[in-house]
Amino acid sequence: MGRLVEMLVESVRVHMLSNRHVVILKDTERERYLPIWIGPWEASAIAMKLQGLSAERPLTHDLFVAALDQLGVRIDRVVISELAEETYHARLILERDGEEFELDARPSDSVALAVRSAVRILVAEEVLEQAALGVDPGGDESATEAGEATRPGRPTMGPGVPLETLSDDVVDERLDMFRDFVNSLDIDPGSSSGGAGGSSGPRDPGGPRRSG
């Protein structure tokens, strides 16, 4: 694995046409985004934490973090390490008494645990080279809807000039397709404004890959 890039959870959204959920990670150093399809339960788990909400009884990710704490184990970081055959792979790095343990995990679960533990989300540069999207920072309309689970101060992602880069080539003919995709995203049900810092399935044409 080469260079790792720190990312933040920029938002959790719903694709209105397919009613599928997507988490969008943002590069902390530049205008670069990594969208990943995730399941509705994982989307809700991430969105709730971004909004500062908690369930009356512990949810699965809350229980996992609490169990680790009782055992004297802490989550050090999560790494989205590989994109192979349209599938994201992630690693959960745990630490106890100075010793590190590494577990295979889905990106969706890894992100849900990261926002609960306030730990770094890292993505391999090779993954970003394959799947990251660049967005024109000069766009002046936002795709954010009222109540969307998102970080404060998010950049605009309206009809600016979103670019999808594959390897070294900018695929200009896909701009309209990606713009339509972004503009079709709506709020995650039950979510509202907030903030915070596994294997997956097939990719939709022109859209992000899906994480189970």
Backbone bond lengths (Angstrom), bond angles and torsions (degrees), N, CA, C in turn:
res aa  C-N    CA-C-N  psi(-1)  N-CA   C-N-CA  omega(-1)  CA-C   N-CA-C  phi
1 M - - - 1.463 - - 1.523 108.90 -
2 G 1.317 116.91 133.65 1.454 121.35 -178.35 1.521 112.52 -90.06
3 R 1.322 115.29 -140.33 1.463 121.70 -177.25 1.521 111.09 -63.96
4 L 1.349 115.09 140.81 1.461 121.21 177.20 1.523 109.21 -108.57
5 V 1.325 116.47 138.82 1.464 122.93 -177.87 1.517 109.16 -114.35
6 E 1.332 116.62 130.01 1.462 119.89 179.24 1.522 109.95 -76.65
7 M 1.337 115.70 136.09 1.464 122.21 -179.05 1.524 109.56 -126.01
8 L 1.332 115.97 157.92 1.458 123.09 173.37 1.525 108.55 -119.28
9 V 1.336 115.71 154.70 1.461 119.38 173.91 1.521 107.51 -77.37
10 E 1.334 116.21 107.50 1.464 120.51 -177.80 1.521 111.37 -79.07
11 S 1.339 117.52 -41.32 1.463 119.88 178.55 1.512 110.60 -169.56
12 V 1.330 114.86 163.82 1.461 122.96 170.51 1.523 106.35 -121.66
13 R 1.331 117.20 128.23 1.460 120.19 -174.09 1.529 111.77 -134.29
14 V 1.322 113.80 170.45 1.462 121.21 175.62 1.520 108.11 -119.45
15 H 1.330 116.77 131.11 1.456 121.68 174.29 1.525 106.95 -81.80
16 M 1.321 117.11 110.73 1.458 120.95 -170.37 1.526 112.90 -62.24
17 L 1.326 117.86 -37.22 1.465 120.01 -175.60 1.519 112.38 -68.02
18 S 1.336 117.00 -34.29 1.463 120.18 -177.23 1.526 112.83 -111.42
19 N 1.351 116.38 -7.46 1.465 122.43 -177.16 1.527 111.63 58.59
20 R 1.331 115.99 31.65 1.458 120.91 177.69 1.526 109.04 -102.41
21 H 1.338 115.02 154.99 1.456 121.19 -174.38 1.523 110.58 -102.01
22 V 1.323 115.05 147.66 1.460 120.64 179.77 1.518 108.97 -139.60
23 V 1.333 116.34 135.32 1.457 121.35 171.81 1.525 106.66 -103.95
24 I 1.325 116.02 135.40 1.451 121.23 -178.11 1.527 108.41 -113.51
25 L 1.327 115.82 118.67 1.457 122.08 177.01 1.524 109.01 -96.92
26 K 1.332 116.74 142.82 1.463 121.69 -178.96 1.523 110.58 -119.14
27 D 1.315 115.40 133.59 1.463 122.42 174.02 1.526 108.82 -61.87
28 T 1.330 117.72 133.21 1.458 121.01 -179.30 1.528 112.60 -76.74
29 E 1.338 117.05 -13.02 1.459 120.02 -174.28 1.518 113.82 -106.98
30 R 1.334 118.19 -19.47 1.458 120.52 -175.92 1.513 110.03 -155.99
31 E 1.347 115.95 171.56 1.462 120.80 -178.68 1.530 109.18 -79.99
32 R 1.321 114.62 83.35 1.454 120.92 -179.28 1.523 108.13 -143.12
33 Y 1.328 116.41 134.66 1.457 121.58 -172.83 1.529 110.45 -128.15
34 L 1.326 115.33 146.00 1.467 120.96 176.60 1.522 108.76 -123.68
35 P 1.338 118.12 104.29 1.474 120.61 177.64 1.521 110.77 -89.05
36 I 1.328 116.39 136.82 1.466 121.68 -178.86 1.528 108.60 -134.83
37 W 1.325 116.39 125.33 1.468 120.14 173.89 1.528 108.61 -66.15
38 I 1.315 117.13 135.79 1.463 121.65 176.64 1.517 109.60 -136.40
39 G 1.323 116.36 167.08 1.456 121.42 179.21 1.522 111.62 -77.00
40 P 1.334 117.13 162.69 1.471 120.34 -177.60 1.520 113.84 -64.47
41 W 1.334 117.98 -35.42 1.466 119.97 -178.95 1.518 110.83 -68.99
42 E 1.342 116.22 -42.26 1.458 119.68 178.06 1.529 110.47 -66.94
43 A 1.350 116.25 -37.95 1.467 120.26 177.89 1.531 110.23 -61.08
44 S 1.316 116.94 -44.02 1.466 120.93 179.46 1.531 111.02 -64.53
45 A 1.350 115.79 -39.74 1.468 120.00 -179.85 1.522 110.89 -62.89
46 I 1.326 116.96 -41.92 1.461 120.89 179.34 1.528 110.21 -69.54
47 A 1.345 116.63 -47.08 1.463 121.26 -176.83 1.528 111.81 -61.71
48 M 1.326 116.98 -40.82 1.470 119.85 179.90 1.524 110.95 -59.40
49 K 1.332 116.28 -43.37 1.467 119.06 -178.65 1.514 110.98 -69.15
50 L 1.330 117.56 -37.32 1.468 120.47 177.93 1.526 111.04 -60.71
51 Q 1.348 115.50 -32.13 1.461 120.63 -178.17 1.531 112.86 -87.98
52 G 1.342 116.41 -5.26 1.455 119.79 -177.95 1.514 112.86 76.76
53 L 1.329 117.38 23.00 1.458 121.88 180.00 1.526 111.01 -95.89
54 S 1.310 116.60 156.64 1.460 120.71 175.86 1.523 109.03 -141.54
55 A 1.335 115.05 147.92 1.459 120.59 179.60 1.527 109.91 -79.89
56 E 1.326 116.10 158.29 1.463 119.77 178.73 1.525 110.80 -63.43
57 R 1.313 116.25 -36.15 1.466 121.79 176.68 1.520 108.58 -118.68
58 P 1.336 119.06 150.34 1.467 120.99 -176.18 1.529 111.93 -60.64
59 L 1.330 115.13 132.23 1.453 120.63 171.96 1.523 108.69 -84.41
60 T 1.327 116.23 173.07 1.463 120.46 -173.23 1.522 113.10 -54.63
61 H 1.330 117.07 -47.65 1.465 119.59 -177.67 1.531 111.36 -68.86
62 D 1.334 117.07 -35.26 1.463 120.67 176.41 1.526 110.10 -64.09
63 L 1.330 115.89 -43.20 1.463 120.91 -179.77 1.525 111.16 -63.51
64 F 1.328 116.65 -40.19 1.462 120.88 -179.66 1.529 110.66 -63.14
65 V 1.342 116.31 -45.94 1.464 120.39 179.31 1.527 110.60 -63.74
66 A 1.341 117.13 -41.62 1.465 120.88 179.59 1.529 111.09 -64.56
67 A 1.333 116.73 -39.78 1.464 120.73 179.26 1.530 110.76 -64.65
68 L 1.320 116.58 -43.28 1.459 119.71 177.73 1.522 110.92 -60.07
69 D 1.341 116.29 -42.20 1.458 120.90 -179.28 1.525 110.98 -61.76
70 Q 1.331 116.67 -42.88 1.467 120.68 179.21 1.526 112.14 -65.30
71 L 1.323 116.48 -27.18 1.463 121.48 -179.51 1.527 112.09 -90.58
72 G 1.317 116.45 1.52 1.450 119.83 178.98 1.518 113.87 77.01
73 V 1.327 116.13 24.02 1.464 121.54 -179.62 1.524 107.96 -112.56
74 R 1.314 117.22 140.49 1.454 120.66 176.36 1.523 110.30 -124.51
75 I 1.323 115.73 149.98 1.463 120.55 174.02 1.525 107.30 -81.84
76 D 1.321 116.91 122.56 1.465 120.83 -178.74 1.525 111.63 -88.22
77 R 1.330 117.03 -42.13 1.467 121.77 -178.32 1.510 108.69 -170.20
78 V 1.322 116.24 163.00 1.459 121.32 171.89 1.526 107.55 -122.76
79 V 1.310 115.77 145.83 1.454 121.16 -176.32 1.526 109.63 -130.89
80 I 1.319 117.08 122.64 1.467 120.83 169.37 1.518 104.74 -87.93
81 S 1.324 115.20 104.62 1.451 121.38 -161.84 1.518 115.58 -99.12
82 E 1.333 116.65 -23.01 1.459 117.11 -171.00 1.525 110.64 -155.28
83 L 1.320 115.03 149.92 1.462 122.22 171.16 1.521 106.24 -129.21
84 A 1.323 115.74 106.72 1.454 120.68 -175.82 1.519 109.72 -132.72
85 E 1.321 116.73 128.75 1.462 122.70 179.14 1.528 110.47 53.48
86 E 1.339 115.93 47.86 1.458 123.52 177.97 1.532 113.20 63.69
87 T 1.325 117.16 21.61 1.461 121.21 -177.97 1.522 110.55 -126.57
88 Y 1.333 116.67 128.07 1.455 121.40 175.14 1.528 109.52 -80.95
89 H 1.315 115.87 144.37 1.461 122.24 174.01 1.525 108.21 -125.05
90 A 1.330 116.53 140.29 1.465 120.91 -179.23 1.521 110.27 -129.69
91 R 1.325 114.68 160.30 1.459 122.08 177.76 1.527 108.40 -127.24
92 L 1.317 115.20 135.64 1.462 122.37 177.64 1.526 107.09 -104.87
93 I 1.317 116.88 117.52 1.462 121.27 -176.73 1.525 109.07 -100.21
94 L 1.334 115.87 115.91 1.458 122.31 179.87 1.524 109.82 -106.97
95 E 1.337 116.21 155.02 1.460 120.63 179.95 1.525 110.18 -137.28
96 R 1.338 115.46 135.42 1.473 120.86 175.60 1.520 108.36 -146.32
97 D 1.321 115.75 123.88 1.464 121.64 179.21 1.524 112.25 52.12
98 G 1.326 116.17 40.98 1.452 120.08 176.49 1.518 115.07 81.73
99 E 1.314 117.53 -2.59 1.466 121.41 -179.95 1.528 109.65 -105.81
100 E 1.333 116.18 135.74 1.457 121.35 -178.66 1.527 111.53 -99.20
101 F 1.329 114.27 143.43 1.454 122.32 175.55 1.525 107.86 -126.99
102 E 1.306 117.13 139.93 1.460 121.65 -176.17 1.526 109.74 -120.52
103 L 1.340 116.35 126.88 1.452 121.70 -178.32 1.520 110.40 -120.03
104 D 1.323 117.14 144.16 1.456 122.51 172.29 1.525 107.99 -73.33
105 A 1.318 117.38 138.56 1.473 120.49 -177.38 1.521 110.07 -154.08
106 R 1.329 115.97 161.37 1.463 120.79 173.21 1.521 108.85 -80.27
107 P 1.336 118.26 145.34 1.461 119.73 176.13 1.529 113.17 -56.30
108 S 1.329 117.76 -38.07 1.462 120.62 -177.86 1.524 111.27 -62.49
109 D 1.334 117.09 -46.40 1.464 120.32 177.31 1.522 111.05 -67.36
110 S 1.319 116.56 -38.67 1.461 120.86 -179.75 1.525 111.32 -61.11
111 V 1.342 116.62 -43.92 1.462 120.53 179.65 1.530 110.38 -66.49
112 A 1.333 116.84 -41.54 1.471 120.46 178.93 1.523 111.03 -60.91
113 L 1.334 117.27 -37.64 1.462 121.16 178.07 1.526 110.87 -73.66
114 A 1.332 116.62 -37.44 1.468 120.74 -178.40 1.525 111.59 -62.98
115 V 1.339 117.56 -43.54 1.470 119.17 -178.66 1.526 111.24 -69.71
116 R 1.323 117.50 -25.10 1.464 120.67 177.20 1.524 111.94 -78.60
117 S 1.312 116.65 -29.51 1.462 120.97 -176.40 1.523 112.42 -101.83
118 A 1.336 116.86 -2.64 1.473 121.95 -179.41 1.525 111.13 55.00
119 V 1.326 116.42 47.90 1.457 121.18 178.74 1.521 110.00 -113.23
120 R 1.314 116.02 167.68 1.456 121.60 -176.36 1.531 111.97 -71.47
121 I 1.325 114.26 142.56 1.463 122.24 171.05 1.523 106.04 -108.27
122 L 1.323 116.63 116.83 1.455 122.29 -177.73 1.521 110.04 -114.48
123 V 1.318 116.30 142.95 1.455 121.40 178.69 1.528 108.41 -127.85
124 A 1.327 116.42 134.56 1.453 120.60 178.53 1.524 110.23 -63.55
125 E 1.325 116.25 138.02 1.463 121.06 179.84 1.521 110.98 -57.05
126 E 1.335 117.69 -35.44 1.468 120.48 179.49 1.523 111.64 -62.22
127 V 1.343 116.43 -35.78 1.468 120.48 178.07 1.527 109.80 -66.93
128 L 1.319 116.51 -43.80 1.463 120.21 -179.92 1.522 111.33 -64.96
129 E 1.327 116.87 -36.21 1.462 119.88 178.32 1.530 111.14 -63.51
130 Q 1.322 116.28 -31.28 1.461 120.63 -179.34 1.519 112.95 -82.87
131 A 1.341 117.28 -36.71 1.470 118.73 -165.79 1.520 116.02 -129.12
132 A 1.331 119.07 -7.52 1.466 119.74 -176.03 1.518 111.33 -71.22
133 L 1.334 115.05 151.88 1.459 122.79 177.04 1.511 108.97 -115.21
134 G 1.337 116.46 139.93 1.455 120.85 175.07 1.516 108.81 -103.38
135 V 1.343 117.58 146.03 1.461 121.97 -178.65 1.515 109.21 -126.77
136 D 1.323 116.51 134.09 1.456 121.81 177.04 1.520 109.56 -64.26
137 P 1.350 118.60 115.94 1.464 120.23 -178.42 1.515 113.19 -69.34
138 G 1.337 117.01 -7.91 1.455 119.66 -178.92 1.509 113.74 -85.18
139 G 1.341 117.75 -4.69 1.458 119.76 178.78 1.510 110.13 -60.61
140 D 1.334 118.44 139.63 1.462 119.61 -174.46 1.507 113.77 -115.42
141 E 1.348 117.06 12.54 1.452 119.53 174.56 1.506 108.06 -123.31
142 S 1.321 116.83 140.99 1.455 120.86 -176.46 1.509 111.11 -104.41
143 A 1.359 114.70 143.63 1.457 119.95 176.76 1.518 110.94 -87.58
144 T 1.332 117.03 1.67 1.450 120.23 -179.17 1.521 110.75 -69.31
145 E 1.314 116.01 132.62 1.458 121.55 175.16 1.512 108.82 -104.41
146 A 1.317 117.11 158.00 1.466 120.99 178.69 1.515 109.25 -58.09
147 G 1.343 116.36 129.97 1.451 120.70 177.17 1.505 114.25 88.77
148 E 1.330 119.69 1.62 1.460 120.63 179.81 1.522 110.41 -68.30
149 A 1.330 116.70 141.47 1.457 120.73 175.30 1.516 107.98 -77.89
150 T 1.333 116.71 109.68 1.462 119.89 -173.45 1.509 110.15 -154.13
151 R 1.323 116.94 162.14 1.451 121.26 176.03 1.521 109.85 -79.39
152 P 1.349 118.21 144.64 1.466 120.61 176.83 1.526 110.09 -61.43
153 G 1.318 116.34 146.48 1.443 120.91 175.43 1.512 113.62 72.95
154 R 1.332 118.31 25.10 1.457 121.04 -178.20 1.525 109.83 -66.69
155 P 1.345 118.20 146.84 1.453 120.59 179.49 1.514 111.20 -71.87
156 T 1.330 116.51 161.31 1.443 120.42 179.25 1.519 110.61 -72.18
157 M 1.334 115.94 143.94 1.457 121.03 179.58 1.518 109.81 -137.23
158 G 1.332 115.88 38.71 1.446 120.81 178.56 1.509 110.65 -87.70
159 P 1.321 118.38 -142.01 1.449 120.53 -175.61 1.519 112.30 -81.78
160 G 1.367 117.39 41.60 1.451 120.53 174.45 1.514 107.87 -67.09
161 V 1.321 117.92 -121.27 1.458 119.66 173.98 1.516 108.25 -138.38
162 P 1.332 118.30 78.38 1.466 119.46 178.61 1.516 109.91 -68.69
163 L 1.327 116.54 135.65 1.457 121.18 -179.28 1.518 109.55 -120.64
164 E 1.303 116.93 134.86 1.453 120.46 172.01 1.513 108.01 -105.71
165 T 1.328 116.04 123.81 1.451 121.08 -177.38 1.510 110.34 -109.90
166 L 1.312 117.10 125.85 1.451 123.28 174.92 1.518 106.97 -115.82
167 S 1.363 116.93 117.76 1.457 122.39 -173.34 1.528 108.76 56.50
168 D 1.360 117.50 -122.00 1.459 119.91 -177.62 1.509 112.52 -103.30
169 D 1.335 118.07 1.99 1.457 120.53 -173.86 1.520 111.06 -105.45
170 V 1.328 117.23 132.43 1.461 122.31 174.26 1.521 107.88 -89.08
171 V 1.341 115.43 120.26 1.461 120.10 -174.75 1.519 108.74 -91.11
172 D 1.327 116.93 85.84 1.463 121.64 -172.35 1.520 113.11 -63.34
173 E 1.325 117.43 -32.32 1.461 118.95 -176.18 1.517 112.53 -67.49
174 R 1.316 117.92 -11.14 1.465 120.70 -178.72 1.523 112.02 -97.05
175 L 1.325 117.17 2.73 1.461 119.18 -178.36 1.518 111.94 -60.16
176 D 1.334 116.81 -47.16 1.459 120.26 -178.43 1.519 110.53 -63.00
177 M 1.345 116.99 -38.62 1.461 120.35 -179.62 1.523 110.30 -63.63
178 F 1.345 116.52 -44.43 1.455 118.69 -179.07 1.524 111.30 -70.58
179 R 1.343 116.70 -36.03 1.460 119.79 177.49 1.527 110.25 -61.42
180 D 1.340 116.85 -42.95 1.459 120.30 178.03 1.521 110.42 -63.01
181 F 1.345 116.19 -38.65 1.465 120.08 179.09 1.521 110.97 -62.56
182 V 1.347 116.86 -48.90 1.463 120.94 -179.22 1.518 111.01 -61.33
183 N 1.344 116.65 -43.76 1.462 120.11 -177.56 1.519 113.11 -70.84
184 S 1.343 117.23 -15.48 1.461 120.01 178.96 1.519 111.75 -89.94
185 L 1.340 117.28 -4.24 1.454 120.50 -179.48 1.515 109.80 -76.23
186 D 1.324 115.93 138.30 1.457 120.93 179.93 1.516 108.28 -125.39
187 I 1.309 116.45 -179.26 1.446 121.45 -177.56 1.516 110.61 -68.85
188 D 1.329 114.72 153.31 1.458 121.01 172.71 1.523 107.14 -76.62
189 P 1.342 118.36 129.27 1.465 120.16 -177.39 1.519 112.09 -53.30
190 G 1.328 115.85 130.26 1.455 120.92 176.45 1.504 114.06 81.00
191 S 1.345 118.28 6.69 1.455 119.68 -177.62 1.518 110.61 -102.13
192 S 1.347 115.30 159.52 1.452 121.70 176.48 1.503 108.52 -146.62
193 S 1.351 117.24 173.21 1.457 121.12 -173.79 1.505 110.82 -57.55
194 G 1.326 115.96 142.37 1.448 121.65 177.94 1.499 108.89 -167.48
195 G 1.352 117.70 -163.10 1.448 118.95 -179.79 1.507 111.70 -160.78
196 A 1.392 118.51 155.98 1.455 124.89 174.89 1.527 109.39 -175.32
197 G 1.407 120.42 156.97 1.458 129.95 178.57 1.538 116.82 -107.84
198 G 15.689 153.97 68.02 1.399 157.26 -111.34 1.489 118.56 172.60
199 S 1.378 145.74 -178.32 1.434 120.69 178.96 1.498 111.69 -81.54
200 S 1.277 116.72 160.16 1.440 121.80 -171.33 1.505 112.12 -131.77
201 G 1.332 114.76 172.05 1.450 120.81 -173.75 1.500 113.66 -103.29
202 P 1.337 116.94 -157.14 1.451 121.33 -171.71 1.510 114.24 -70.30
203 R 1.315 115.28 158.62 1.447 121.51 -178.64 1.521 110.57 -93.68
204 D 1.345 116.46 138.85 1.458 120.47 173.05 1.519 108.69 -76.00
205 P 1.337 118.85 145.56 1.458 120.08 177.53 1.521 110.65 -58.89
206 G 1.340 115.47 124.43 1.450 120.46 176.38 1.520 114.03 75.62
207 G 1.322 118.63 -0.57 1.461 121.10 -178.71 1.504 111.04 -119.71
208 P 1.318 118.08 -173.31 1.450 121.18 -176.91 1.503 112.34 -77.98
209 R 1.324 115.31 162.61 1.453 119.60 175.65 1.509 109.24 -78.62
210 R 1.320 115.74 160.53 1.457 120.46 -172.82 1.511 110.73 -103.34
211 S 1.319 116.27 137.11 1.451 121.12 174.39 1.511 108.79 -112.86
212 G 1.312 116.80 131.23 1.452 120.72 179.06 1.479 111.92 -65.44
